[in-house]
């Protein structure tokens, strides 16, 4: 049902201005959980001979 919502050209601007960017700036993950991100994964290549 969310796909049926129609926004005017003015609506996205109003939504963006409702919360200042400095209020939502920051890390994506909670403090201390950054190292669980996919960016730190150590996945072997597909052709690796390591058994799973």
CHARMM internal coordinates of N, CA and C (Angstrom, degrees):
IC EDIT
DIST 1 N 1 CA 1.4384
DIST 1 CA 1 C 1.5285
ANGL 1 N 1 CA 1 C 111.74
DIST 1 C 2 N 1.3075
ANGL 1 CA 1 C 2 N 117.09
DIHE 1 N 1 CA 1 C 2 N -26.22
DIST 2 N 2 CA 1.4600
ANGL 1 C 2 N 2 CA 120.34
DIHE 1 CA 1 C 2 N 2 CA -179.18
DIST 2 CA 2 C 1.5287
ANGL 2 N 2 CA 2 C 111.29
DIHE 1 C 2 N 2 CA 2 C -63.82
DIST 2 C 3 N 1.3159
ANGL 2 CA 2 C 3 N 116.56
DIHE 2 N 2 CA 2 C 3 N -26.04
DIST 3 N 3 CA 1.4576
ANGL 2 C 3 N 3 CA 119.58
DIHE 2 CA 2 C 3 N 3 CA -179.50
DIST 3 CA 3 C 1.5188
ANGL 3 N 3 CA 3 C 112.56
DIHE 2 C 3 N 3 CA 3 C -73.33
DIST 3 C 4 N 1.3051
ANGL 3 CA 3 C 4 N 117.75
DIHE 3 N 3 CA 3 C 4 N -15.36
DIST 4 N 4 CA 1.4569
ANGL 3 C 4 N 4 CA 120.45
DIHE 3 CA 3 C 4 N 4 CA -179.42
DIST 4 CA 4 C 1.5262
ANGL 4 N 4 CA 4 C 112.60
DIHE 3 C 4 N 4 CA 4 C -86.79
DIST 4 C 5 N 1.3225
ANGL 4 CA 4 C 5 N 117.56
DIHE 4 N 4 CA 4 C 5 N -3.45
DIST 5 N 5 CA 1.4699
ANGL 4 C 5 N 5 CA 121.06
DIHE 4 CA 4 C 5 N 5 CA 179.49
DIST 5 CA 5 C 1.5223
ANGL 5 N 5 CA 5 C 108.87
DIHE 4 C 5 N 5 CA 5 C -72.83
DIST 5 C 6 N 1.2985
ANGL 5 CA 5 C 6 N 116.46
DIHE 5 N 5 CA 5 C 6 N 130.61
DIST 6 N 6 CA 1.4641
ANGL 5 C 6 N 6 CA 121.62
DIHE 5 CA 5 C 6 N 6 CA 178.48
DIST 6 CA 6 C 1.5251
ANGL 6 N 6 CA 6 C 108.62
DIHE 5 C 6 N 6 CA 6 C -108.39
DIST 6 C 7 N 1.3188
ANGL 6 CA 6 C 7 N 116.28
DIHE 6 N 6 CA 6 C 7 N 125.71
DIST 7 N 7 CA 1.4586
ANGL 6 C 7 N 7 CA 121.53
DIHE 6 CA 6 C 7 N 7 CA 178.66
DIST 7 CA 7 C 1.5211
ANGL 7 N 7 CA 7 C 109.86
DIHE 6 C 7 N 7 CA 7 C -106.06
DIST 7 C 8 N 1.3091
ANGL 7 CA 7 C 8 N 115.18
DIHE 7 N 7 CA 7 C 8 N 139.72
DIST 8 N 8 CA 1.4620
ANGL 7 C 8 N 8 CA 118.84
DIHE 7 CA 7 C 8 N 8 CA 174.61
DIST 8 CA 8 C 1.5276
ANGL 8 N 8 CA 8 C 107.86
DIHE 7 C 8 N 8 CA 8 C -80.07
DIST 8 C 9 N 1.3130
ANGL 8 CA 8 C 9 N 117.71
DIHE 8 N 8 CA 8 C 9 N 173.38
DIST 9 N 9 CA 1.4625
ANGL 8 C 9 N 9 CA 121.07
DIHE 8 CA 8 C 9 N 9 CA 178.11
DIST 9 CA 9 C 1.5250
ANGL 9 N 9 CA 9 C 111.14
DIHE 8 C 9 N 9 CA 9 C -63.69
DIST 9 C 10 N 1.3120
ANGL 9 CA 9 C 10 N 116.64
DIHE 9 N 9 CA 9 C 10 N -27.89
DIST 10 N 10 CA 1.4571
ANGL 9 C 10 N 10 CA 122.23
DIHE 9 CA 9 C 10 N 10 CA -177.99
DIST 10 CA 10 C 1.5351
ANGL 10 N 10 CA 10 C 112.46
DIHE 9 C 10 N 10 CA 10 C -78.96
DIST 10 C 11 N 1.3179
ANGL 10 CA 10 C 11 N 117.75
DIHE 10 N 10 CA 10 C 11 N -28.86
DIST 11 N 11 CA 1.4648
ANGL 10 C 11 N 11 CA 121.97
DIHE 10 CA 10 C 11 N 11 CA -174.92
DIST 11 CA 11 C 1.5336
ANGL 11 N 11 CA 11 C 114.22
DIHE 10 C 11 N 11 CA 11 C -59.41
DIST 11 C 12 N 1.3317
ANGL 11 CA 11 C 12 N 120.72
DIHE 11 N 11 CA 11 C 12 N -50.70
DIST 12 N 12 CA 1.4706
ANGL 11 C 12 N 12 CA 119.45
DIHE 11 CA 11 C 12 N 12 CA -179.79
DIST 12 CA 12 C 1.5329
ANGL 12 N 12 CA 12 C 112.52
DIHE 11 C 12 N 12 CA 12 C -59.63
DIST 12 C 13 N 1.3078
ANGL 12 CA 12 C 13 N 116.88
DIHE 12 N 12 CA 12 C 13 N -35.68
DIST 13 N 13 CA 1.4656
ANGL 12 C 13 N 13 CA 120.79
DIHE 12 CA 12 C 13 N 13 CA 178.75
DIST 13 CA 13 C 1.5238
ANGL 13 N 13 CA 13 C 110.06
DIHE 12 C 13 N 13 CA 13 C -64.77
DIST 13 C 14 N 1.3207
ANGL 13 CA 13 C 14 N 116.68
DIHE 13 N 13 CA 13 C 14 N -44.52
DIST 14 N 14 CA 1.4683
ANGL 13 C 14 N 14 CA 120.67
DIHE 13 CA 13 C 14 N 14 CA 178.73
DIST 14 CA 14 C 1.5260
ANGL 14 N 14 CA 14 C 111.21
DIHE 13 C 14 N 14 CA 14 C -63.25
DIST 14 C 15 N 1.3117
ANGL 14 CA 14 C 15 N 116.65
DIHE 14 N 14 CA 14 C 15 N -40.40
DIST 15 N 15 CA 1.4629
ANGL 14 C 15 N 15 CA 120.67
DIHE 14 CA 14 C 15 N 15 CA 179.02
DIST 15 CA 15 C 1.5250
ANGL 15 N 15 CA 15 C 109.97
DIHE 14 C 15 N 15 CA 15 C -64.69
DIST 15 C 16 N 1.3237
ANGL 15 CA 15 C 16 N 117.20
DIHE 15 N 15 CA 15 C 16 N -43.51
DIST 16 N 16 CA 1.4613
ANGL 15 C 16 N 16 CA 121.44
DIHE 15 CA 15 C 16 N 16 CA -179.95
DIST 16 CA 16 C 1.5188
ANGL 16 N 16 CA 16 C 112.26
DIHE 15 C 16 N 16 CA 16 C -64.45
DIST 16 C 17 N 1.3134
ANGL 16 CA 16 C 17 N 116.82
DIHE 16 N 16 CA 16 C 17 N -36.21
DIST 17 N 17 CA 1.4580
ANGL 16 C 17 N 17 CA 120.64
DIHE 16 CA 16 C 17 N 17 CA -178.07
DIST 17 CA 17 C 1.5293
ANGL 17 N 17 CA 17 C 112.61
DIHE 16 C 17 N 17 CA 17 C -81.15
DIST 17 C 18 N 1.3193
ANGL 17 CA 17 C 18 N 118.28
DIHE 17 N 17 CA 17 C 18 N -11.57
DIST 18 N 18 CA 1.4661
ANGL 17 C 18 N 18 CA 121.50
DIHE 17 CA 17 C 18 N 18 CA -177.65
DIST 18 CA 18 C 1.5269
ANGL 18 N 18 CA 18 C 111.89
DIHE 17 C 18 N 18 CA 18 C -66.57
DIST 18 C 19 N 1.3339
ANGL 18 CA 18 C 19 N 117.10
DIHE 18 N 18 CA 18 C 19 N -34.53
DIST 19 N 19 CA 1.4636
ANGL 18 C 19 N 19 CA 121.54
DIHE 18 CA 18 C 19 N 19 CA -179.94
DIST 19 CA 19 C 1.5260
ANGL 19 N 19 CA 19 C 107.85
DIHE 18 C 19 N 19 CA 19 C -127.28
DIST 19 C 20 N 1.3360
ANGL 19 CA 19 C 20 N 117.84
DIHE 19 N 19 CA 19 C 20 N 119.64
DIST 20 N 20 CA 1.4640
ANGL 19 C 20 N 20 CA 120.43
DIHE 19 CA 19 C 20 N 20 CA 178.81
DIST 20 CA 20 C 1.5380
ANGL 20 N 20 CA 20 C 110.99
DIHE 19 C 20 N 20 CA 20 C -61.28
DIST 20 C 21 N 1.3181
ANGL 20 CA 20 C 21 N 116.91
DIHE 20 N 20 CA 20 C 21 N 143.63
DIST 21 N 21 CA 1.4628
ANGL 20 C 21 N 21 CA 122.17
DIHE 20 CA 20 C 21 N 21 CA -177.54
DIST 21 CA 21 C 1.5197
ANGL 21 N 21 CA 21 C 111.61
DIHE 20 C 21 N 21 CA 21 C -59.15
DIST 21 C 22 N 1.3221
ANGL 21 CA 21 C 22 N 117.69
DIHE 21 N 21 CA 21 C 22 N -30.21
DIST 22 N 22 CA 1.4667
ANGL 21 C 22 N 22 CA 120.11
DIHE 21 CA 21 C 22 N 22 CA 179.79
DIST 22 CA 22 C 1.5229
ANGL 22 N 22 CA 22 C 112.03
DIHE 21 C 22 N 22 CA 22 C -69.72
DIST 22 C 23 N 1.3179
ANGL 22 CA 22 C 23 N 118.04
DIHE 22 N 22 CA 22 C 23 N -19.26
DIST 23 N 23 CA 1.4652
ANGL 22 C 23 N 23 CA 121.02
DIHE 22 CA 22 C 23 N 23 CA 178.13
DIST 23 CA 23 C 1.5265
ANGL 23 N 23 CA 23 C 112.51
DIHE 22 C 23 N 23 CA 23 C -79.29
DIST 23 C 24 N 1.3123
ANGL 23 CA 23 C 24 N 117.21
DIHE 23 N 23 CA 23 C 24 N -18.90
DIST 24 N 24 CA 1.4614
ANGL 23 C 24 N 24 CA 120.06
DIHE 23 CA 23 C 24 N 24 CA -178.59
DIST 24 CA 24 C 1.5229
ANGL 24 N 24 CA 24 C 112.30
DIHE 23 C 24 N 24 CA 24 C -115.93
DIST 24 C 25 N 1.3202
ANGL 24 CA 24 C 25 N 117.72
DIHE 24 N 24 CA 24 C 25 N 4.00
DIST 25 N 25 CA 1.4597
ANGL 24 C 25 N 25 CA 121.41
DIHE 24 CA 24 C 25 N 25 CA -179.66
DIST 25 CA 25 C 1.5236
ANGL 25 N 25 CA 25 C 110.09
DIHE 24 C 25 N 25 CA 25 C -72.76
DIST 25 C 26 N 1.3100
ANGL 25 CA 25 C 26 N 115.67
DIHE 25 N 25 CA 25 C 26 N 151.28
DIST 26 N 26 CA 1.4615
ANGL 25 C 26 N 26 CA 119.82
DIHE 25 CA 25 C 26 N 26 CA 177.47
DIST 26 CA 26 C 1.5072
ANGL 26 N 26 CA 26 C 111.00
DIHE 25 C 26 N 26 CA 26 C 142.03
DIST 26 C 27 N 1.3026
ANGL 26 CA 26 C 27 N 114.42
DIHE 26 N 26 CA 26 C 27 N -173.78
DIST 27 N 27 CA 1.4526
ANGL 26 C 27 N 27 CA 120.82
DIHE 26 CA 26 C 27 N 27 CA -178.58
DIST 27 CA 27 C 1.5164
ANGL 27 N 27 CA 27 C 112.09
DIHE 26 C 27 N 27 CA 27 C -69.09
DIST 27 C 28 N 1.2996
ANGL 27 CA 27 C 28 N 115.06
DIHE 27 N 27 CA 27 C 28 N 160.32
DIST 28 N 28 CA 1.4549
ANGL 27 C 28 N 28 CA 120.28
DIHE 27 CA 27 C 28 N 28 CA -179.58
DIST 28 CA 28 C 1.5326
ANGL 28 N 28 CA 28 C 111.51
DIHE 27 C 28 N 28 CA 28 C -80.92
DIST 28 C 29 N 1.3246
ANGL 28 CA 28 C 29 N 115.93
DIHE 28 N 28 CA 28 C 29 N -29.19
DIST 29 N 29 CA 1.4596
ANGL 28 C 29 N 29 CA 121.17
DIHE 28 CA 28 C 29 N 29 CA -176.74
DIST 29 CA 29 C 1.5234
ANGL 29 N 29 CA 29 C 110.03
DIHE 28 C 29 N 29 CA 29 C -114.80
DIST 29 C 30 N 1.3235
ANGL 29 CA 29 C 30 N 116.35
DIHE 29 N 29 CA 29 C 30 N 160.09
DIST 30 N 30 CA 1.4595
ANGL 29 C 30 N 30 CA 121.20
DIHE 29 CA 29 C 30 N 30 CA 176.63
DIST 30 CA 30 C 1.5237
ANGL 30 N 30 CA 30 C 109.75
DIHE 29 C 30 N 30 CA 30 C -62.85
DIST 30 C 31 N 1.3058
ANGL 30 CA 30 C 31 N 116.17
DIHE 30 N 30 CA 30 C 31 N 155.23
DIST 31 N 31 CA 1.4676
ANGL 30 C 31 N 31 CA 120.67
DIHE 30 CA 30 C 31 N 31 CA 178.60
DIST 31 CA 31 C 1.5249
ANGL 31 N 31 CA 31 C 110.42
DIHE 30 C 31 N 31 CA 31 C -54.18
DIST 31 C 32 N 1.3067
ANGL 31 CA 31 C 32 N 115.34
DIHE 31 N 31 CA 31 C 32 N 133.64
DIST 32 N 32 CA 1.4556
ANGL 31 C 32 N 32 CA 120.40
DIHE 31 CA 31 C 32 N 32 CA 178.04
DIST 32 CA 32 C 1.5111
ANGL 32 N 32 CA 32 C 115.02
DIHE 31 C 32 N 32 CA 32 C 87.34
DIST 32 C 33 N 1.3187
ANGL 32 CA 32 C 33 N 118.61
DIHE 32 N 32 CA 32 C 33 N -10.83
DIST 33 N 33 CA 1.4623
ANGL 32 C 33 N 33 CA 120.48
DIHE 32 CA 32 C 33 N 33 CA -179.03
DIST 33 CA 33 C 1.5261
ANGL 33 N 33 CA 33 C 112.69
DIHE 32 C 33 N 33 CA 33 C -103.49
DIST 33 C 34 N 1.3191
ANGL 33 CA 33 C 34 N 117.07
DIHE 33 N 33 CA 33 C 34 N 1.94
DIST 34 N 34 CA 1.4659
ANGL 33 C 34 N 34 CA 120.58
DIHE 33 CA 33 C 34 N 34 CA -179.14
DIST 34 CA 34 C 1.5244
ANGL 34 N 34 CA 34 C 111.93
DIHE 33 C 34 N 34 CA 34 C -57.68
DIST 34 C 35 N 1.3279
ANGL 34 CA 34 C 35 N 117.32
DIHE 34 N 34 CA 34 C 35 N -36.24
DIST 35 N 35 CA 1.4637
ANGL 34 C 35 N 35 CA 119.75
DIHE 34 CA 34 C 35 N 35 CA -175.82
DIST 35 CA 35 C 1.5300
ANGL 35 N 35 CA 35 C 112.91
DIHE 34 C 35 N 35 CA 35 C -70.39
DIST 35 C 36 N 1.3306
ANGL 35 CA 35 C 36 N 118.83
DIHE 35 N 35 CA 35 C 36 N -7.03
DIST 36 N 36 CA 1.4588
ANGL 35 C 36 N 36 CA 121.63
DIHE 35 CA 35 C 36 N 36 CA 174.77
DIST 36 CA 36 C 1.5282
ANGL 36 N 36 CA 36 C 111.69
DIHE 35 C 36 N 36 CA 36 C -90.00
DIST 36 C 37 N 1.3112
ANGL 36 CA 36 C 37 N 117.52
DIHE 36 N 36 CA 36 C 37 N 0.25
DIST 37 N 37 CA 1.4579
ANGL 36 C 37 N 37 CA 122.80
DIHE 36 CA 36 C 37 N 37 CA -178.74
DIST 37 CA 37 C 1.5269
ANGL 37 N 37 CA 37 C 110.59
DIHE 36 C 37 N 37 CA 37 C -68.33
DIST 37 C 38 N 1.3186
ANGL 37 CA 37 C 38 N 116.59
DIHE 37 N 37 CA 37 C 38 N 154.73
DIST 38 N 38 CA 1.4639
ANGL 37 C 38 N 38 CA 122.00
DIHE 37 CA 37 C 38 N 38 CA 177.06
DIST 38 CA 38 C 1.5176
ANGL 38 N 38 CA 38 C 111.63
DIHE 37 C 38 N 38 CA 38 C -59.11
DIST 38 C 39 N 1.3344
ANGL 38 CA 38 C 39 N 117.56
DIHE 38 N 38 CA 38 C 39 N -23.12
DIST 39 N 39 CA 1.4656
ANGL 38 C 39 N 39 CA 120.64
DIHE 38 CA 38 C 39 N 39 CA -177.91
DIST 39 CA 39 C 1.5229
ANGL 39 N 39 CA 39 C 111.91
DIHE 38 C 39 N 39 CA 39 C -64.48
DIST 39 C 40 N 1.3201
ANGL 39 CA 39 C 40 N 116.88
DIHE 39 N 39 CA 39 C 40 N -20.92
DIST 40 N 40 CA 1.4593
ANGL 39 C 40 N 40 CA 120.74
DIHE 39 CA 39 C 40 N 40 CA -177.04
DIST 40 CA 40 C 1.5252
ANGL 40 N 40 CA 40 C 112.15
DIHE 39 C 40 N 40 CA 40 C -107.19
DIST 40 C 41 N 1.3153
ANGL 40 CA 40 C 41 N 117.36
DIHE 40 N 40 CA 40 C 41 N 12.88
DIST 41 N 41 CA 1.4633
ANGL 40 C 41 N 41 CA 121.25
DIHE 40 CA 40 C 41 N 41 CA -178.98
DIST 41 CA 41 C 1.5233
ANGL 41 N 41 CA 41 C 110.65
DIHE 40 C 41 N 41 CA 41 C -70.56
DIST 41 C 42 N 1.3019
ANGL 41 CA 41 C 42 N 115.96
DIHE 41 N 41 CA 41 C 42 N 148.44
DIST 42 N 42 CA 1.4525
ANGL 41 C 42 N 42 CA 122.15
DIHE 41 CA 41 C 42 N 42 CA 178.99
DIST 42 CA 42 C 1.5297
ANGL 42 N 42 CA 42 C 107.69
DIHE 41 C 42 N 42 CA 42 C -121.47
DIST 42 C 43 N 1.3124
ANGL 42 CA 42 C 43 N 116.61
DIHE 42 N 42 CA 42 C 43 N 70.97
DIST 43 N 43 CA 1.4552
ANGL 42 C 43 N 43 CA 122.54
DIHE 42 CA 42 C 43 N 43 CA -176.75
DIST 43 CA 43 C 1.5241
ANGL 43 N 43 CA 43 C 109.76
DIHE 42 C 43 N 43 CA 43 C -90.53
DIST 43 C 44 N 1.3352
ANGL 43 CA 43 C 44 N 117.60
DIHE 43 N 43 CA 43 C 44 N 128.23
DIST 44 N 44 CA 1.4663
ANGL 43 C 44 N 44 CA 119.24
DIHE 43 CA 43 C 44 N 44 CA 178.73
DIST 44 CA 44 C 1.5259
ANGL 44 N 44 CA 44 C 110.89
DIHE 43 C 44 N 44 CA 44 C -69.61
DIST 44 C 45 N 1.3298
ANGL 44 CA 44 C 45 N 117.81
DIHE 44 N 44 CA 44 C 45 N 154.50
DIST 45 N 45 CA 1.4675
ANGL 44 C 45 N 45 CA 120.67
DIHE 44 CA 44 C 45 N 45 CA 178.38
DIST 45 CA 45 C 1.5287
ANGL 45 N 45 CA 45 C 110.99
DIHE 44 C 45 N 45 CA 45 C -63.76
DIST 45 C 46 N 1.3370
ANGL 45 CA 45 C 46 N 117.05
DIHE 45 N 45 CA 45 C 46 N 159.03
DIST 46 N 46 CA 1.4660
ANGL 45 C 46 N 46 CA 122.30
DIHE 45 CA 45 C 46 N 46 CA -178.29
DIST 46 CA 46 C 1.5269
ANGL 46 N 46 CA 46 C 112.20
DIHE 45 C 46 N 46 CA 46 C -58.25
DIST 46 C 47 N 1.3231
ANGL 46 CA 46 C 47 N 116.89
DIHE 46 N 46 CA 46 C 47 N -36.58
DIST 47 N 47 CA 1.4612
ANGL 46 C 47 N 47 CA 119.87
DIHE 46 CA 46 C 47 N 47 CA -176.71
DIST 47 CA 47 C 1.5307
ANGL 47 N 47 CA 47 C 112.40
DIHE 46 C 47 N 47 CA 47 C -85.83
DIST 47 C 48 N 1.3014
ANGL 47 CA 47 C 48 N 117.61
DIHE 47 N 47 CA 47 C 48 N 13.73
DIST 48 N 48 CA 1.4569
ANGL 47 C 48 N 48 CA 122.42
DIHE 47 CA 47 C 48 N 48 CA -179.58
DIST 48 CA 48 C 1.5256
ANGL 48 N 48 CA 48 C 110.41
DIHE 47 C 48 N 48 CA 48 C -67.69
DIST 48 C 49 N 1.3169
ANGL 48 CA 48 C 49 N 117.38
DIHE 48 N 48 CA 48 C 49 N 146.35
DIST 49 N 49 CA 1.4697
ANGL 48 C 49 N 49 CA 122.82
DIHE 48 CA 48 C 49 N 49 CA -179.96
DIST 49 CA 49 C 1.5283
ANGL 49 N 49 CA 49 C 111.53
DIHE 48 C 49 N 49 CA 49 C -90.23
DIST 49 C 50 N 1.3266
ANGL 49 CA 49 C 50 N 117.62
DIHE 49 N 49 CA 49 C 50 N 6.15
DIST 50 N 50 CA 1.4586
ANGL 49 C 50 N 50 CA 121.54
DIHE 49 CA 49 C 50 N 50 CA -179.69
DIST 50 CA 50 C 1.5202
ANGL 50 N 50 CA 50 C 108.64
DIHE 49 C 50 N 50 CA 50 C -75.11
DIST 50 C 51 N 1.3337
ANGL 50 CA 50 C 51 N 117.07
DIHE 50 N 50 CA 50 C 51 N 128.45
DIST 51 N 51 CA 1.4644
ANGL 50 C 51 N 51 CA 119.92
DIHE 50 CA 50 C 51 N 51 CA 178.57
DIST 51 CA 51 C 1.5213
ANGL 51 N 51 CA 51 C 109.67
DIHE 50 C 51 N 51 CA 51 C -80.63
DIST 51 C 52 N 1.3244
ANGL 51 CA 51 C 52 N 115.25
DIHE 51 N 51 CA 51 C 52 N 150.75
DIST 52 N 52 CA 1.4645
ANGL 51 C 52 N 52 CA 119.55
DIHE 51 CA 51 C 52 N 52 CA -179.80
DIST 52 CA 52 C 1.4919
ANGL 52 N 52 CA 52 C 111.74
DIHE 51 C 52 N 52 CA 52 C -109.74
END
COOR INIT
IC SEED 1 N 1 CA 1 C
IC BUILD
